[in-house]
Amino acid sequence: MAAMTVQKKDNNNNKSQMEQLNDMLKEMFQTNFYGSVEVKFEAGRVTIIRKTESVKL
């Protein structure tokens, strides 16, 4: 299980929360991810993304 946080976009060309989340989802589609993703919000902002990967035998 992995958790990540996303940062607010600033003037240093960092990606916005939506861009970071979109990149993460694209990567999971491309790698045939098998598992679940939980996104937690606080006051309209993403605070935690929990990605749990399962291994299918």
MODELLER restraints for C-alpha pairs under 7 A, 6 or more apart:
rsr = mdl.restraints
at = mdl.atoms
rsr.add(forms.Gaussian(group=physical.xy_distance, feature=features.Distance(at['CA:1:A'], at['CA:51:A']), mean=6.02, stdev=0.5))
rsr.add(forms.Gaussian(group=physical.xy_distance, feature=features.Distance(at['CA:1:A'], at['CA:52:A']), mean=4.54, stdev=0.5))
rsr.add(forms.Gaussian(group=physical.xy_distance, feature=features.Distance(at['CA:1:A'], at['CA:53:A']), mean=6.49, stdev=0.5))
rsr.add(forms.Gaussian(group=physical.xy_distance, feature=features.Distance(at['CA:2:A'], at['CA:50:A']), mean=5.90, stdev=0.5))
rsr.add(forms.Gaussian(group=physical.xy_distance, feature=features.Distance(at['CA:2:A'], at['CA:51:A']), mean=5.37, stdev=0.5))
rsr.add(forms.Gaussian(group=physical.xy_distance, feature=features.Distance(at['CA:2:A'], at['CA:52:A']), mean=6.41, stdev=0.5))
rsr.add(forms.Gaussian(group=physical.xy_distance, feature=features.Distance(at['CA:3:A'], at['CA:48:A']), mean=6.75, stdev=0.5))
rsr.add(forms.Gaussian(group=physical.xy_distance, feature=features.Distance(at['CA:3:A'], at['CA:49:A']), mean=5.57, stdev=0.5))
rsr.add(forms.Gaussian(group=physical.xy_distance, feature=features.Distance(at['CA:3:A'], at['CA:50:A']), mean=4.40, stdev=0.5))
rsr.add(forms.Gaussian(group=physical.xy_distance, feature=features.Distance(at['CA:3:A'], at['CA:51:A']), mean=6.15, stdev=0.5))
rsr.add(forms.Gaussian(group=physical.xy_distance, feature=features.Distance(at['CA:4:A'], at['CA:48:A']), mean=6.10, stdev=0.5))
rsr.add(forms.Gaussian(group=physical.xy_distance, feature=features.Distance(at['CA:4:A'], at['CA:49:A']), mean=5.38, stdev=0.5))
rsr.add(forms.Gaussian(group=physical.xy_distance, feature=features.Distance(at['CA:4:A'], at['CA:50:A']), mean=6.62, stdev=0.5))
rsr.add(forms.Gaussian(group=physical.xy_distance, feature=features.Distance(at['CA:5:A'], at['CA:47:A']), mean=6.06, stdev=0.5))
rsr.add(forms.Gaussian(group=physical.xy_distance, feature=features.Distance(at['CA:5:A'], at['CA:48:A']), mean=5.12, stdev=0.5))
rsr.add(forms.Gaussian(group=physical.xy_distance, feature=features.Distance(at['CA:5:A'], at['CA:49:A']), mean=6.20, stdev=0.5))
rsr.add(forms.Gaussian(group=physical.xy_distance, feature=features.Distance(at['CA:6:A'], at['CA:17:A']), mean=5.48, stdev=0.5))
rsr.add(forms.Gaussian(group=physical.xy_distance, feature=features.Distance(at['CA:6:A'], at['CA:20:A']), mean=6.84, stdev=0.5))
rsr.add(forms.Gaussian(group=physical.xy_distance, feature=features.Distance(at['CA:6:A'], at['CA:46:A']), mean=6.87, stdev=0.5))
rsr.add(forms.Gaussian(group=physical.xy_distance, feature=features.Distance(at['CA:6:A'], at['CA:47:A']), mean=6.97, stdev=0.5))
rsr.add(forms.Gaussian(group=physical.xy_distance, feature=features.Distance(at['CA:7:A'], at['CA:16:A']), mean=6.76, stdev=0.5))
rsr.add(forms.Gaussian(group=physical.xy_distance, feature=features.Distance(at['CA:7:A'], at['CA:17:A']), mean=6.01, stdev=0.5))
rsr.add(forms.Gaussian(group=physical.xy_distance, feature=features.Distance(at['CA:8:A'], at['CA:16:A']), mean=5.53, stdev=0.5))
rsr.add(forms.Gaussian(group=physical.xy_distance, feature=features.Distance(at['CA:8:A'], at['CA:17:A']), mean=6.01, stdev=0.5))
rsr.add(forms.Gaussian(group=physical.xy_distance, feature=features.Distance(at['CA:9:A'], at['CA:15:A']), mean=5.47, stdev=0.5))
rsr.add(forms.Gaussian(group=physical.xy_distance, feature=features.Distance(at['CA:9:A'], at['CA:16:A']), mean=4.33, stdev=0.5))
rsr.add(forms.Gaussian(group=physical.xy_distance, feature=features.Distance(at['CA:34:A'], at['CA:53:A']), mean=5.89, stdev=0.5))
rsr.add(forms.Gaussian(group=physical.xy_distance, feature=features.Distance(at['CA:34:A'], at['CA:54:A']), mean=5.63, stdev=0.5))
rsr.add(forms.Gaussian(group=physical.xy_distance, feature=features.Distance(at['CA:35:A'], at['CA:52:A']), mean=5.54, stdev=0.5))
rsr.add(forms.Gaussian(group=physical.xy_distance, feature=features.Distance(at['CA:35:A'], at['CA:53:A']), mean=4.30, stdev=0.5))
rsr.add(forms.Gaussian(group=physical.xy_distance, feature=features.Distance(at['CA:35:A'], at['CA:54:A']), mean=4.87, stdev=0.5))
rsr.add(forms.Gaussian(group=physical.xy_distance, feature=features.Distance(at['CA:36:A'], at['CA:51:A']), mean=5.94, stdev=0.5))
rsr.add(forms.Gaussian(group=physical.xy_distance, feature=features.Distance(at['CA:36:A'], at['CA:52:A']), mean=5.28, stdev=0.5))
rsr.add(forms.Gaussian(group=physical.xy_distance, feature=features.Distance(at['CA:36:A'], at['CA:53:A']), mean=6.52, stdev=0.5))
rsr.add(forms.Gaussian(group=physical.xy_distance, feature=features.Distance(at['CA:37:A'], at['CA:49:A']), mean=7.00, stdev=0.5))
rsr.add(forms.Gaussian(group=physical.xy_distance, feature=features.Distance(at['CA:37:A'], at['CA:50:A']), mean=5.69, stdev=0.5))
rsr.add(forms.Gaussian(group=physical.xy_distance, feature=features.Distance(at['CA:37:A'], at['CA:51:A']), mean=4.54, stdev=0.5))
rsr.add(forms.Gaussian(group=physical.xy_distance, feature=features.Distance(at['CA:37:A'], at['CA:52:A']), mean=6.36, stdev=0.5))
rsr.add(forms.Gaussian(group=physical.xy_distance, feature=features.Distance(at['CA:38:A'], at['CA:49:A']), mean=5.68, stdev=0.5))
rsr.add(forms.Gaussian(group=physical.xy_distance, feature=features.Distance(at['CA:38:A'], at['CA:50:A']), mean=5.03, stdev=0.5))
rsr.add(forms.Gaussian(group=physical.xy_distance, feature=features.Distance(at['CA:38:A'], at['CA:51:A']), mean=6.47, stdev=0.5))
rsr.add(forms.Gaussian(group=physical.xy_distance, feature=features.Distance(at['CA:39:A'], at['CA:46:A']), mean=6.93, stdev=0.5))
rsr.add(forms.Gaussian(group=physical.xy_distance, feature=features.Distance(at['CA:39:A'], at['CA:48:A']), mean=6.01, stdev=0.5))
rsr.add(forms.Gaussian(group=physical.xy_distance, feature=features.Distance(at['CA:39:A'], at['CA:49:A']), mean=4.58, stdev=0.5))
rsr.add(forms.Gaussian(group=physical.xy_distance, feature=features.Distance(at['CA:39:A'], at['CA:50:A']), mean=6.48, stdev=0.5))
rsr.add(forms.Gaussian(group=physical.xy_distance, feature=features.Distance(at['CA:40:A'], at['CA:46:A']), mean=5.84, stdev=0.5))
rsr.add(forms.Gaussian(group=physical.xy_distance, feature=features.Distance(at['CA:40:A'], at['CA:47:A']), mean=5.76, stdev=0.5))
rsr.add(forms.Gaussian(group=physical.xy_distance, feature=features.Distance(at['CA:40:A'], at['CA:48:A']), mean=5.17, stdev=0.5))
rsr.add(forms.Gaussian(group=physical.xy_distance, feature=features.Distance(at['CA:40:A'], at['CA:49:A']), mean=6.30, stdev=0.5))
rsr.add(forms.Gaussian(group=physical.xy_distance, feature=features.Distance(at['CA:41:A'], at['CA:47:A']), mean=5.43, stdev=0.5))
